[in-house]
Amino acid sequence: MSEQSKFLLSEKQIPSAWVNIIPHLKEPLELPVHPQTHKPLQAADLAPIFPMSLIEQEFSPQPEIDIPGEVLDIYKLWRPTPLCRARRLEKALDTPAHIYYKYEGTSPAGSHKPNTAVAQAYYNKKAGIKRLSTETGAGQWGSALALSCRMFGMDCTVYMVKVSYEQKPYRRMMMNAWGAEVFASPSNLTESGRRVLAEHPDSPGSLGIAISEAVEDAALHGDTNYSLGSVLNHVCLHQTVIGLEAKQQMALAGEEPDVVIGCFGGGTNYAGISIPYIMDNIEKGSKVRCMAVEPAACPTLTKGVFAYDFGDIAKLTPMLKMYTLGHDFVPPGIHAGGLRYPGASPLMSHLLKHGWAEARSVMQLPVFEAALQFARTEGILPAPESSHAIRAAIDEALEAKEEGKPRVILFNLSGHGHFDLASYDAYMTGKLSDYEYPSEEVARSMETLPKV
Ligand SMILES: *Cc1c(COP(=O)(O)O)cnc(C)c1O
């Protein structure tokens, strides 16, 4: 009999509730602060752009939040996602370690992002909202929200960073196919966009600018809300379906992970795979290592400081206590667009700060080397973002080999790389290089942090 490599659940085993780690925290979570008054943020401050249900989830003391039936019905299009043991990769590495991965690339948009996009569209629809606005960089979040709005019969407006709009047309076409309208940002549709264009007509755009445009659009239109694909507590909450399924599947495999790994942009796919394990560490004294992996070119967790900072360049967003490289940090053009955010989830930052999580950074070239090794053994062509987790998983397996000891490794494969072939091509033709963000630069942008 061949050895089992794939651990599948039935539709009935999709979790019926998301789990909320906030009530389990030993140290109180630092609250967001109003950008002008510097006072703790009130629910009413967020009401112009978010529905009350999501604002409540953002600060909820409930240990569990039921997943609404209509959301579950859409999850069923691709959930439960598979958990696989990477036997061919283990063999290629000649390691005694067991490597498992949870594959979120089976969603229609190709990443974990629809787990929260579907939920956010649902709660907005229930609140009577007709249209959602958002920003997107490389296009993964925009396509997840375009899909989700379509499922609930809502309109969707996406402000896409202009360089990506021009360089990555396929994600835009995918959003259009699902009926979203997509504008290159900066656009002349918003005051924020027009202000940038007046000064820099050739601006390539940035996530910070696109966020300002999407928030302004939502704030000015009563039937429109804003939706964010990462960083916030309610986004981490919705992603916990990943880890809850993975725990059931690891039980089917008859193993407990020693280390759980996720790549880290704003922190939410990592939150999804790790939170159920971190909760066991807090409540039951388990000792599962939970590791976030970020690019050395955007080393928020490993070189940033834990401080209050704004989420955008225009300083319109609330100040969040998080690991940050400074709100005016412009990340270099590495090929994992989804990991180029200079801030981090306050929740995951808090867990790291208090020793419930660990973080490391990896260079771009070894990441692509790991991505190809994975594609050539396991067959799946991973997203460059997800490949950061693969690099760390392989390094853990090689360390186990050196020690001559078994180790059980679980990582989240957050998405596929079918729209990232140009970066693979650049790597394979020797056009990529390594870049580590210098500590002196980090120190300089720290001087711009707000005094709170
Ligand atoms: C957006 C994205 C990420 C980074 O976002 P997180 O909030 O850190 O999860 C990682 N992987 C993929 C495939 C993405 O699309």
PDBQT file of the ligand as one rigid body, heavy atoms in Angstrom, charges set to zero:
ROOT
HETATM    1  C1  LIG A 501      -1.707  38.960   0.241  1.00  0.00    +0.000 C 
HETATM    2  C2  LIG A 501      -0.954  37.712   0.297  1.00  0.00    +0.000 A 
HETATM    3  C3  LIG A 501      -0.033  37.444   1.354  1.00  0.00    +0.000 A 
HETATM    4  C4  LIG A 501       0.283  38.444   2.441  1.00  0.00    +0.000 C 
HETATM    5  O1  LIG A 501      -0.789  38.856   3.237  1.00  0.00    +0.000 OA
HETATM    6  P1  LIG A 501      -0.964  38.374   4.762  1.00  0.00    +0.000 P 
HETATM    7  O2  LIG A 501      -2.029  39.250   5.301  1.00  0.00    +0.000 OA
HETATM    8  O3  LIG A 501       0.360  38.548   5.451  1.00  0.00    +0.000 OA
HETATM    9  O4  LIG A 501      -1.355  36.958   4.701  1.00  0.00    +0.000 OA
HETATM   10  C5  LIG A 501       0.608  36.226   1.372  1.00  0.00    +0.000 A 
HETATM   11  N1  LIG A 501       0.407  35.294   0.408  1.00  0.00    +0.000 NA
HETATM   12  C6  LIG A 501      -0.449  35.510  -0.621  1.00  0.00    +0.000 A 
HETATM   13  C7  LIG A 501      -0.627  34.451  -1.648  1.00  0.00    +0.000 C 
HETATM   14  C8  LIG A 501      -1.169  36.722  -0.697  1.00  0.00    +0.000 A 
HETATM   15  O5  LIG A 501      -2.023  36.933  -1.704  1.00  0.00    +0.000 OA
ENDROOT
TORSDOF 0
